[in-house]
Amino acid sequence: MDSETLDEQQILALDKRIQSIPIVETLQMKILKLEKGICEATVPRHLRWDGIYETFHGGMLGTIADTVTCWSILTEIGAEENVATTDFNIRFLRPCHTDVICKAHVIRIGRTMCLAHADLYDTDGKLVAVCQVNYIRLQNK
């Protein structure tokens, strides 16, 4: 994976951390881009993750957004840091019938709290949801 703003060691550390998270394998998530303050990923649509209307389940879209925004934060504060979601807001704009692409970026990094935003698109480039997530920085063990 290439990056214009992260060095090879940072990318390797982030990739190792990302691959250690079980939901990545479960969702078959692929990282498309890692830059300072940015993470983009894609998740294939599987019928077993559909909601009542035979579209990508909203809870799954929320899980994807929460996960990818976290990684955008880690590109800023370091792969070894620990954060936890404190506040999560998602707005669903249209049904998603395809794979989903999540583009997340950092809004603000603070000493205690970090805020990130995600846009989720279908493979036709239509915006299906927008999300903001707030994280608290935890003490490393």
Secondary structure in CASP SS format (residue, H / E / C, confidence):
PFRMAT SS
TARGET T0000
AUTHOR 0000-0000-0000
METHOD secondary structure of the structure
MODEL  1
M C 1.00
D C 1.00
S C 1.00
E C 1.00
T C 1.00
L C 1.00
D C 1.00
E H 1.00
Q H 1.00
Q H 1.00
I H 1.00
L H 1.00
A H 1.00
L H 1.00
D H 1.00
K H 1.00
R H 1.00
I H 1.00
Q H 1.00
S C 1.00
I C 1.00
P H 1.00
I H 1.00
V H 1.00
E H 1.00
T H 1.00
L H 1.00
Q C 1.00
M C 1.00
K E 1.00
I E 1.00
L E 1.00
K E 1.00
L E 1.00
E E 1.00
K C 1.00
G C 1.00
I E 1.00
C E 1.00
E E 1.00
A E 1.00
T E 1.00
V E 1.00
P C 1.00
R C 1.00
H C 1.00
L H 1.00
R H 1.00
W H 1.00
D E 1.00
G C 1.00
I C 1.00
Y C 1.00
E C 1.00
T C 1.00
F E 1.00
H C 1.00
G H 1.00
G H 1.00
M H 1.00
L H 1.00
G H 1.00
T H 1.00
I H 1.00
A H 1.00
D H 1.00
T H 1.00
V H 1.00
T H 1.00
C H 1.00
W H 1.00
S H 1.00
I H 1.00
L H 1.00
T H 1.00
E H 1.00
I H 1.00
G C 1.00
A C 1.00
E C 1.00
E C 1.00
N E 1.00
V E 1.00
A E 1.00
T E 1.00
T E 1.00
D E 1.00
F E 1.00
N E 1.00
I E 1.00
R E 1.00
F E 1.00
L C 1.00
R C 1.00
P C 1.00
C C 1.00
H C 1.00
T C 1.00
D C 1.00
V E 1.00
I E 1.00
C E 1.00
K E 1.00
A E 1.00
H E 1.00
V E 1.00
I E 1.00
R E 1.00
I E 1.00
G C 1.00
R C 1.00
T C 1.00
M E 1.00
C E 1.00
L E 1.00
A E 1.00
H E 1.00
A E 1.00
D E 1.00
L E 1.00
Y E 1.00
D E 1.00
T C 1.00
D C 1.00
G C 1.00
K C 1.00
L E 1.00
V E 1.00
A E 1.00
V E 1.00
C E 1.00
Q E 1.00
V E 1.00
N E 1.00
Y E 1.00
I E 1.00
R E 1.00
L E 1.00
Q C 1.00
N C 1.00
K C 1.00
END
